[in-house]
Amino acid sequence: MTNSIFKTEMKRLSVFFNKPLNDGQLDIWYDYLKHLPDKVFQSAVGYIIRGNRFFPTPEEFLTYHREFEPKDLLRIIPEVIEKLEKII
């Protein structure tokens, strides 16, 4: 995931749950979640905002990715292909 998407989405969570995060906390979160594709992370943030009463943990994003996203893999294939084309 790109750092800009991460920061934008974490800002949404921070505002929605009224939980300020400092740079050190954001760095730790990013280390745990940086392997997630942008669209998966954005989708998880929307899911969490719609359904959680409390600020999530990094594990909630990983659980979302494991449990919900496999059904939605076709949605991220274009992003994966685009990244592969840049490498090749």
C-alpha angles and dihedrals in degrees: 000000000000118000092233093056090046093052093045094050094043088052089055090052092045092052096042095050094034090236115137115209124202125218093261092054091047090052091054092048091048092052090056097044108029093104092065116100115249094247093049091052093046091049091049091051090053091047091050094047090051096047114021126087093193137043109278130241123232088253091063089062091049091048090050089051093049098042107033110022099060086071089053101045093118088066093062099040093095090055091050092048091049091053092047091050090055090053095047 
